[in-house]
Amino acid sequence: MSDISESQRSVLVVDDEPINIQLLQRKLEWDGIHVLTADNGEDCLEVARSERPDLILLDVMMPGMDGFAVCQKLREDKRTKAIPVIFVTAHNSKKGKLEGLEAGAVDYITKPIDLDETIARVRTQLNYLAINKANVELTRRLGESRRSAAIGALTQGIAHNLNNLLGVVMGYLELAKVNYKDPDKVLKNIARVESASNRIVGIIKQLSTVAFTTRLPLHEMSLERLISGSIRRAREDSNREYDISIENNLGEIFIRTNIEAFEDALSKLIINAWESYGSDHAGARPIELKIAKKGPDIEFLLIDQGRGIDPEVEENMFEPFISTKNTVGVGMGLTVARHAIRTLGGEIQIADTEGAPGVTVRFSHPIDRDEND
């Protein structure tokens, strides 16, 4: 097999016209994609079986074995049946497109080829393939960790959220097919597919964080920079501005922590504090962050003035995908935050604020911590 890096994607281009292969090959390689070629159906089957490309761009009208027959044989072979095929055809009739999709193609491109649109469609299919591979890997890892209570609680929520987003992806792909004659609409729909794909990748990343405890590398970092980085991340993740007042009784202090895990946890708690005001809250949403030393740890208090903890979720607010319309416990934010904080050697507690409306999140972090702790 070819010497291709594991991360590099590969596309098999099949066309009996050398100029078409050259144009597509040049454009795809410029986009960082490894290109395999074949000029007839038999060669296509041979290359597909030996090289296992990620995607096949298959010309329909070829002498000898046409694209429909090639696609059928690909689907009959267990080595190649999962490889997505995009038909390249001069026919733009509805009947021809339906025939291509019924033959097993995932998409079609009409001649004369628009190279930019072709690359966009190829990228979409490769992104979709990467999502499927990530889901397969996630499913495998979840199976290995099924004894873990956390994983068991995640399973139903994972399926629900990922299926919803995959439905969005498929919907916009269908729109791209319907609007194949309008490159602007195609590119707009593909941009929406990419947005949904990024959300799926984000869920998978969060699930990996929750499900698998590893030793995190620690680095010394200013507490002030950690706080500002967490607030910035909350803004970027939610596209919101936050009204946060900070009371730091420790001044300039450095702690050893995993910067990614710390900022991810605190940003999720900030987002959760904002959401605890409820979707119908029209006024300001003040949040206080108080920082003080407590024994060998730093104690953080994150205080909002929202609606408090709904009794329905009080007992299981840290379980994934627990949610209400009004209060804490939305999605996976608290699950991920608690996992990160515990992995860093701290603990987290959430309770209604005593004598005042809202919720107080109290969590700790060691001031000094070694890699082996």
Summary of the structure (lengths in Angstrom):
residues: 373
radius of gyration: 25.9
end to end distance: 45.0
largest distance: 82.4
contacts: 1179
relative contact order: 0.08
helix: 47%
strand: 18%
